[in-house]
Amino acid sequence: MKILVTCYLFLVLISCGGDSSNKNQELDSLNNNSIVIGEPKIIEPITDEKIEVLTNNGITLTEIKADNNKNASINLNTKQFKEGNNQLQFSVDGVENYTISYIANNYSLTQFTSLNFEVELLYGNNVFLAFLTDKNNISVKTNKGSVLKNAILGSDVESLFDKSQPHLFYYLPTANGVNPILDFYLVNTSISENGNKVKVTINETEFIINKWAAYQISGLKIPNNTIRIQLLDKNGKLIEGPFNDSGERSFNLIIQSSKSNV
C-alpha cells in the first residue's frame, strides 16, 4: 500500500534536455566542478524529558516526544538503477508498526508499508531519501534509520549532489490534515542554541528551532496556510545546499465541524 503526497517544487536535480537560461543558472549555482562525494551521517538528537514549546503571533509549536526506536535500521538492498521504473528492495530491523517514507529530490513524498516498492527514476541526478516513520508517522531520527542515495543515470551525467554536506529535507506537514505536524530530516548536521538552526516561517510568522524533533502546530486561524523551512548557520545565514530552503509550501487545515446534541 502506498500513499502519494505531492509537494511544492523547490529544486529538482534532474538533467533534462533543453538549454534555458534558468536551468543553466541553477546548475552553475551548484558548482558541480567542486563536488566531492562522501557518505551521509545522521547526528542523532539528544533525548530529554523537556518538551519544547515555541509561541509567536498566536501560533504554537509543541514538541512531540517520539517512540524509542534506537535500534531501528533500514538498508537498501538494490544496488543498480536504470531509467524508468525501478523495484527498490529494503530490509528493516529493530522496529515494528513502521512506514517507509520516500522523498524524491525533496519534492514528492510517497509512503510505503511494504519492503519492496516501485519508483520512477529519470535521466540525470535522482536524489532520494528513504527513512523510517513510527506508528504516529513521526520520522525515526537515528543514524541507521534512513538511506540517502543519488542515482546518477546517463553516461555523460555528472554528480550534482554532495552527500557529505549539510542537508535539510522537508517532510511534514503534508498538503491536508486535521492536526498538522512539523517534521523534517537533517543529514550531516545537528541544530542547537549555539550552532546551526532551522528557521520555520508559517504564514509570515517566524520561529527558530534549536532542537531536532517533530512539533504539533496549533493556533492556526485560517484553513489555507503556508510554511517554509531553512537551514541556517550559527550566524543566521542560509547554509548553501539544493534543499536547505524548502521554498514556500502550502497546507490546508481541515476543520472538523462539531455536532451539538439536539
N, C-alpha and C positions, 0 to 999 in steps of 0.2 A: 504494500500500500504506500502511496506517496501523496504528498500534499504540496502543491506548487504555489509559491508566492512570488509575484513579480514586483520588483522594487525600482526606484528611480536610478537611472544610469548615471554614475559619476564618471567612470573611466573604464573602458573595455580594452584590454590588452590583446586585441586581435588584429593581425596584419592582413588586411583585405586589399583587394585591388583598388586602384584609383590614386590620384596624386593631389588631393585637395590640400590647400594651404593649412587648414585647421589640423588635418592629420599630421602633416609634417611638423607643425609646431608642437603637437603632443609628443611625437617621437623624439624631437630634439630635447624636450624638457626632461625626458627620461635618461638622457646622456648614456645611450646604450654602449658607447665605446669603453666606458669605465666600469661596466657591470662586473662584479665578482660574485660568483655563485657559491653560497655556503649553505649549511644546514640550519633550519629554523630551530629555535628554542622557545619553550613556554616557561616564563618565570611565574611560578605559582603564587597566588596571593596569600598573604598571611591570614590564617583563620583566628578569629577572636569572638568574644561574646558581644561586643559593642555593635549596635545597629545604627548605621549611618543614616541621618535624616537631613536633607537639604531642602530649604523652602525659599522661594523667591516669587514675588508678584502673584501670590495665591496658588502657585503650583508647587507640589511637594514630591520629592523623590525619596522613597524609603527603601533601604537595603533589604533584600530578600536573602535570608540565610539558606544556602543550598544544601542538598544532601551531601553526606560524607562519601565521596567516591574517589578516595585517594588511590585505590588500587585499579581504577578503571583504565583500560587501554584499548586503543584501536590501531589496527595495522592494515595497510593497503597491500593486498597480495598481487594485484595486477601490476605488471612491470612494463608492458608495451602498450602504446596508444596509436590510434590511427584517426584520420579524418572521417567524420561521420559518427555513427552510433558506436559506443564502446560499452562493454559489460565490465563494470567495476566490481571487484570481489574484495570484501573486507573480512577481518576476523576481530572479534571483540571479546575481552575478558574482564573479570572483576566488577561487573555491574549488571543489574537487572532492570527491567522496565525502562529501557533506553530507546532513543531515536537517534539516527544518524542525520545530522543537518549538513547539507552540501551547498556551499556558496560558490558560484562560478563568477570569477572576475569581479567580486564584490558587488554583483548586480542582481542575480537571481538566486533565490533561496528555495531549495527543494528538501523535503524531509522524508526519510525512509525508515520503515520498521524492519526491512529485510537487509541481510548482509550482502546481497548481490542486487545490483540495480543498473539500469542503463542510462547513460548520459550522452549528449552530443558534444563532440569536440570539433573545432574548426581549424582551418589553416592559420598558422601563426602561434601566438602565445596563449595558452589556456591555463590561467592561474585558478586553482580551486582549493578551497579549504573544506575539509570534512571533519566534523567534530561531534562528540557525543553530547546528548542532552538528556537530562534526567526525566523522571515521570511528570515533573511540573514544567517541562520544556525549557529549563534553565541550562545554559551551557556548562559542561564539565571542564573546569579550568585547571587541568593538570598537565604535566609535561608529556604524558603518554595518551592524553585524551583527544588528540587531534592529529590530522595529517595535512600537510601543506605541500602541494605539488605545482609545478609549471610544466605542462605537457607542450613541448615545442614541436609543432608539426610543419614540415616543409624543409627541404634540403638547404634552402637559401635563407632560412629564417634565423635571426639572432635572438638570444635571450634578452628580454626587456625587463626582467624582474629579478631582483636580488633577494633570495630567501633569507639572507643573513642580516638584513636591515630591519629597523623597527617598522611594524605594520599594525594598522588598526582596521579591523573588519566589522562592518555594520551587521547586526543580527536582528535585534528587536528594538522597537515594535514593528509588527507586520502591518499590512495595509488596513486591516479591520480588526477590532477587538472590543470586548466589554470592559476588561480591566487591563489596559496597556502596560506592558513591562519594557523597560530599557535594558538591553543586554548587548554586549559587544565582545569581540575577541581580540586579545593582544598577542602579538608574536614578537619575540626578541626585545621586549621592553617590559618594565614594570611602571607603575604610577605611584606617586607618593606626594606628601606635602612639600618636600624639598626637591623632588625630581620631576620627571615627566608627568603630564596630567592629560585628562580628557575633558575637552570643553564640549558641553551639550547645550544646544540652543533649541528651546521649544517655544514656538510662537513668539519669537524675538526675546524670550526670557532666557538668560544665560545662567549656567551652572558650571562650576569647576569640580570635577570628580578626581579625588586622590586615592580612591580605594576601588580596586577591580572587583566588581560584584554586579549582580542584577538588581534593578531598582523598580519598585512599583511606582507608576506615575499616577498621581491623583490631583484633584483641583482643577481639571480642565473644564472650561466653561462652554466650549463650543464643540460640535461634533467633528468638524474638519480642522485638522491640526497639522503642523509642520515640525520637523525635527532635523537637526544637523549635528554630527559629532566630528570632532577634530582632535588629532593627537598633537599636543604641544610639548615643547621642551620646558626646562625649569624656568626659563625667562619669558615664557608665554608666547613663543614663536612657533609657528606651524613646522613640524618635522617633515622634511621632504619625503615623498613616497606616493605611489599612484593611488593608494586607498586611504591615506591619512586624513582626508577631508571627504566626508561622505556626500557632500552637497546637500541641498535641501530636499528632504523626502516628506511625503505626505502619509498620514494615517488617520483613519476615521474612528471616532469613539462611538460605539454602538450603545445608545441609551435605551435601557430596558424600561418599559412602562410598568408602573406598579398598579396592580388591580386592588381596588378597595372592596371590602366586604359590603354587600348590599343587604 
